[in-house]
């Protein structure tokens, strides 16, 4: 959906931190909360808070970059 695409674009451009990521998730339009991307993003918060979890976080960042890639 367009709202999820916009979210992926925004996430691909910013530096992630637990605080900024949680703040971004709170400010999402209602349509995004009904989509499938939000379930994946909710899982990212614990990965961002765990500094030893570089593998999963990198995988998530690659996924978001792929979603935001121009088609």
N, CA, C and O of each residue as an XYZ file, in Angstrom:
284
protein
N       0.839     -1.179      0.000
C       0.000      0.000      0.000
C       0.881      1.239      0.000
O       2.014      1.175      0.477
N       0.408      2.348     -0.511
C       1.240      3.553     -0.638
C       1.817      4.046      0.689
O       2.952      4.520      0.738
N       1.040      3.935      1.752
C       1.530      4.397      3.057
C       2.710      3.557      3.537
O       3.647      4.086      4.135
N       2.667      2.251      3.277
C       3.784      1.392      3.659
C       5.014      1.713      2.816
O       6.138      1.696      3.316
N       4.800      1.998      1.564
C       5.906      2.365      0.669
C       6.569      3.655      1.159
O       7.795      3.756      1.181
N       5.769      4.621      1.544
C       6.310      5.882      2.057
C       7.100      5.640      3.339
O       8.165      6.227      3.531
N       6.591      4.786      4.211
C       7.295      4.450      5.444
C       8.642      3.802      5.133
O       9.657      4.172      5.723
N       8.658      2.849      4.221
C       9.911      2.182      3.841
C      10.898      3.195      3.275
O      12.088      3.137      3.582
N      10.416      4.121      2.453
C      11.290      5.172      1.910
C      11.890      6.016      3.027
O      13.086      6.305      3.023
N      11.054      6.410      3.983
C      11.527      7.228      5.107
C      12.562      6.476      5.936
O      13.594      7.038      6.302
N      12.291      5.216      6.231
C      13.210      4.423      7.048
C      14.541      4.180      6.343
O      15.581      4.078      6.994
N      14.511      4.089      5.036
C      15.741      3.846      4.284
C      16.674      5.054      4.328
O      17.877      4.911      4.112
N      16.135      6.238      4.605
C      16.932      7.469      4.568
C      17.479      7.909      5.916
O      18.348      8.780      5.958
N      17.005      7.344      7.013
C      17.414      7.849      8.327
C      18.334      6.866      9.037
O      18.341      5.668      8.752
N      19.104      7.407      9.964
C      19.937      6.565     10.816
C      19.053      6.032     11.938
O      18.341      6.789     12.598
N      19.109      4.739     12.139
C      18.220      4.111     13.113
C      18.820      4.145     14.507
O      20.010      3.902     14.705
N      17.958      4.455     15.466
C      18.274      4.324     16.887
C      16.987      3.849     17.557
O      15.903      4.033     17.003
N      17.089      3.246     18.729
C      15.847      2.800     19.388
C      14.845      3.935     19.578
O      13.647      3.755     19.360
N      15.338      5.102     19.984
C      14.431      6.220     20.244
C      13.759      6.719     18.961
O      12.540      6.884     18.920
N      14.551      6.958     17.922
C      13.965      7.487     16.694
C      13.040      6.480     16.025
O      12.023      6.850     15.437
N      13.402      5.208     16.121
C      12.577      4.172     15.508
C      11.223      4.074     16.215
O      10.182      4.028     15.560
N      11.238      4.041     17.561
C       9.974      3.983     18.320
C       9.130      5.222     18.047
O       7.914      5.121     17.887
N       9.767      6.388     17.993
C       9.031      7.627     17.720
C       8.387      7.565     16.338
O       7.238      7.974     16.168
N       9.113      7.061     15.366
C       8.558      6.936     14.017
C       7.388      5.987     13.959
O       6.425      6.233     13.231
N       7.452      4.901     14.715
C       6.349      3.937     14.724
C       5.100      4.505     15.386
O       3.984      4.129     15.028
N       5.277      5.400     16.342
C       4.114      6.011     17.012
C       3.377      6.972     16.097
O       2.179      7.193     16.268
N       4.072      7.543     15.135
C       3.493      8.590     14.294
C       2.969      8.072     12.959
O       2.766      8.853     12.029
N       2.751      6.785     12.855
C       2.315      6.194     11.590
C       0.838      6.445     11.333
O       0.044      6.506     12.272
N       0.465      6.592     10.067
C      -0.956      6.724      9.741
C      -1.683      5.411     10.024
O      -1.069      4.345      9.972
N      -2.966      5.471     10.320
C      -3.737      4.264     10.634
C      -3.642      3.179      9.557
O      -3.652      1.992      9.882
N      -3.551      3.559      8.311
C      -3.498      2.562      7.235
C      -2.272      1.662      7.363
O      -2.337      0.480      7.025
N      -1.166      2.203      7.843
C       0.051      1.407      8.004
C      -0.140      0.364      9.092
O       0.368     -0.752      8.979
N      -0.862      0.715     10.136
C      -1.105     -0.238     11.231
C      -1.960     -1.417     10.774
O      -1.993     -2.450     11.444
N      -2.642     -1.279      9.657
C      -3.463     -2.364      9.133
C      -2.689     -3.236      8.142
O      -3.173     -4.295      7.741
N      -1.494     -2.800      7.747
C      -0.699     -3.537      6.767
C       0.180     -4.594      7.413
O       0.119     -4.827      8.620
N       0.999     -5.228      6.582
C       1.866     -6.302      7.057
C       3.241     -5.817      7.476
O       3.917     -6.501      8.244
N       3.672     -4.671      7.003
C       5.010     -4.179      7.310
C       5.176     -3.867      8.790
O       6.261     -4.050      9.341
N       4.128     -3.406      9.434
C       4.233     -3.012     10.839
C       4.637     -4.189     11.733
O       5.349     -3.994     12.718
N       4.203     -5.382     11.410
C       4.596     -6.558     12.198
C       6.088     -6.800     12.154
O       6.691     -7.193     13.153
N       6.678     -6.568     11.007
C       8.130     -6.719     10.868
C       8.846     -5.605     11.626
O       9.849     -5.849     12.297
N       8.335     -4.400     11.520
C       8.984     -3.268     12.168
C       8.896     -3.344     13.686
O       9.823     -2.919     14.377
N       7.811     -3.870     14.212
C       7.700     -4.032     15.663
C       8.805     -4.933     16.198
O       9.262     -4.754     17.327
N       9.233     -5.893     15.400
C      10.304     -6.788     15.809
C      11.670     -6.098     15.802
O      12.615     -6.588     16.421
N      11.776     -4.981     15.116
C      13.049     -4.274     15.012
C      13.422     -3.551     16.301
O      14.608     -3.368     16.578
N      12.449     -3.141     17.086
C      12.748     -2.366     18.293
C      13.654     -3.146     19.244
O      14.669     -2.603     19.680
N      13.333     -4.398     19.585
C      14.266     -5.135     20.459
C      15.641     -5.328     19.817
O      16.651     -5.313     20.522
N      15.699     -5.506     18.514
C      16.989     -5.670     17.836
C      17.812     -4.386     17.932
O      19.032     -4.444     18.085
N      17.164     -3.244     17.845
C      17.883     -1.978     17.976
C      18.400     -1.765     19.390
O      19.457     -1.166     19.583
N      17.666     -2.248     20.370
C      18.074     -2.074     21.763
C      19.169     -3.056     22.174
O      19.888     -2.802     23.140
N      19.307     -4.166     21.463
C      20.324     -5.169     21.759
C      21.531     -4.914     20.869
O      21.511     -5.234     19.680
N      22.576     -4.342     21.441
C      23.747     -3.967     20.648
C      24.519     -5.184     20.137
O      25.374     -5.044     19.263
N      24.235     -6.362     20.663
C      24.925     -7.560     20.179
C      24.176     -8.209     19.020
O      24.605     -9.251     18.523
N      23.068     -7.618     18.579
C      22.212     -8.232     17.559
C      22.434     -7.613     16.183
O      21.470     -7.266     15.501
N      23.670     -7.473     15.774
C      23.951     -6.847     14.478
C      23.404     -7.637     13.304
O      22.935     -7.040     12.335
N      23.451     -8.959     13.361
C      22.977     -9.790     12.250
C      21.514     -9.549     11.914
O      21.196     -9.214     10.774
N      20.613     -9.714     12.885
C      19.189     -9.465     12.599
C      18.903     -8.025     12.198
O      18.068     -7.777     11.328
N      19.583     -7.083     12.822
C      19.364     -5.682     12.488
C      19.821     -5.392     11.068
O      19.137     -4.684     10.330
N      20.962     -5.928     10.681
C      21.430     -5.743      9.317
C      20.457     -6.363      8.317
O      20.171     -5.767      7.279
N      19.952     -7.541      8.621
C      18.981     -8.192      7.740
C      17.734     -7.336      7.587
O      17.199     -7.203      6.486
N      17.272     -6.757      8.682
C      16.091     -5.906      8.629
C      16.367     -4.653      7.797
O      15.521     -4.220      7.015
N      17.544     -4.080      7.969
C      17.887     -2.886      7.198
C      17.949     -3.210      5.699
O      17.511     -2.403      4.879
N      18.479     -4.363      5.340
C      18.523     -4.786      3.944
C      17.098     -4.943      3.401
O      16.812     -4.549      2.271
N      16.208     -5.523      4.218
C      14.816     -5.687      3.814
C      14.158     -4.337      3.553
O      13.496     -4.157      2.531
N      14.335     -3.393      4.466
C      13.734     -2.066      4.307
C      14.314     -1.376      3.076
O      13.576     -0.745      2.320
N      15.616     -1.487      2.868
C      16.216     -0.891      1.680
C      15.634     -1.498      0.405
O      15.401     -0.786     -0.572
N      15.401     -2.795      0.412
C      14.825     -3.457     -0.759
C      13.390     -3.000     -0.995
O      12.979     -2.800     -2.138
N      12.635     -2.835      0.070
C      11.255     -2.363     -0.060
C      11.207     -0.933     -0.594
O      10.266     -0.558     -1.294
N      12.212     -0.145     -0.264
C      12.226      1.241     -0.680
C      12.875      1.451     -2.041
O      12.858      2.564     -2.568
N      13.438      0.411     -2.609
C      14.131      0.542     -3.904
C      13.146      0.928     -4.998
O      11.991      0.502     -4.993
N      13.607      1.719     -5.909
C      12.779      2.127     -7.040
C      12.490      0.917     -7.925
O      13.382      0.123     -8.223
N      11.266      0.795     -8.328
C      10.862     -0.338     -9.197
C      10.799      0.147    -10.626
O      10.482     -0.629    -11.527
